Amino acid sequence: MKTDKYYIMVFDSTHYAIKVDGMLKQKGLEGEIIPTPRDIDSSCGLSIRFPGDILKSVTKIVNIKENRVRLYKSEKDMGRTVYTQQEM
């Protein structure tokens, strides 16, 4: 993943994070399992990072409104990464 503009999905469980990763791979979408960033409060230590250009495709596959997933936009601000929770 070679972009500074990306989104992070944060999950309520490791099992669900791995399941969603498999769903994205099955559809041929680029995503990467990463440790949940320290600046994001989560009960699960795994998140999925993906480029912003596939956001629409990802949200069609993952039911974010189910409250098992939170979505954050990652941006650089004066050299520091800032995570902003997104409404869906």
Backbone hydrogen bonds, N-H to C=O, Kabsch-Sander energy under -0.5 kcal/mol:
donor,donor_aa,acceptor,acceptor_aa,energy
6,Y,4,D,-0.7
6,Y,74,S,-1.0
7,Y,50,F,-3.0
8,I,72,Y,-2.8
9,M,48,I,-2.8
10,V,8,I,-0.5
10,V,70,R,-3.0
11,F,46,L,-0.8
12,D,68,R,-1.4
17,A,13,S,-1.8
18,I,14,T,-2.3
19,K,15,H,-2.1
20,V,16,Y,-2.6
21,D,17,A,-2.1
22,G,18,I,-1.9
23,M,19,K,-2.0
24,L,20,V,-2.5
25,K,21,D,-2.3
26,Q,22,G,-2.3
27,K,23,M,-1.2
28,G,25,K,-1.3
29,L,24,L,-2.7
31,G,29,L,-0.5
32,E,49,R,-2.1
34,I,47,S,-2.7
36,T,45,G,-2.2
40,I,37,P,-1.8
41,D,39,D,-0.5
44,C,11,F,-0.6
47,S,34,I,-2.8
48,I,9,M,-2.0
49,R,32,E,-2.8
50,F,7,Y,-2.3
52,G,5,K,-1.3
54,I,51,P,-1.6
55,L,52,G,-1.6
58,V,54,I,-2.5
59,T,55,L,-2.6
60,K,56,K,-1.1
61,I,57,S,-1.0
61,I,58,V,-0.6
62,V,58,V,-2.7
64,I,62,V,-1.5
66,E,63,N,-1.3
67,N,64,I,-1.3
70,R,10,V,-2.6
71,L,86,Q,-0.5
72,Y,8,I,-2.6
73,K,84,T,-2.8
74,S,6,Y,-2.8
75,E,82,V,-2.4
77,D,80,R,-3.0
80,R,77,D,-1.6
82,V,75,E,-3.4
84,T,73,K,-2.5
86,Q,71,L,-3.2
